[in-house]
Amino acid sequence: MVEPTDTSTPQPSDRDRAEARARYLTGLVWHVGAFTIVNVFFWFLDAITGSGITWAHWITLMWGFALAFHALAYFVDGSGLEARAAEAFVERHRTDPDGG
């Protein structure tokens, strides 16, 4: 009988995962910093031009949604959701290779 060979892709090491996570956190921190600095400038600009605050809140709101999704992606990825889903798929494929 021929032993099946393992054709799965090599898993990244713990160090690789830690470095990738640290890079993602650094990107998130830069995003928060840019969000804060630019929005303070826009709110200041909106306050001194025209009749009070008229448009800055829209920029903050839309960019805030994008920032929230960036943060959510960081925390969801950190929970190992993708790795658990991949492992579940592999297990299903082992028990039912036809997928049906």
C-alpha angles and dihedrals in degrees: 000000000000116000114231114246122229106248095172119122116258114266118239115253123250089254092053091050091047092050092048091049091049090051090050091049090050089053090050091050091051089049091053091047094050090045092053098045096044094044093049088053092048093048091049092047092047092049096051097042121063126345106330129292108349110144113006093086090063092057091046092049096049095041089044090058090052091048091049091054090048090053092044091052090052094051096042092049089049091056090064093241093145093048092049092048091049091049091049090051091050091050092049090049091051093052096040112021092179091059093225 
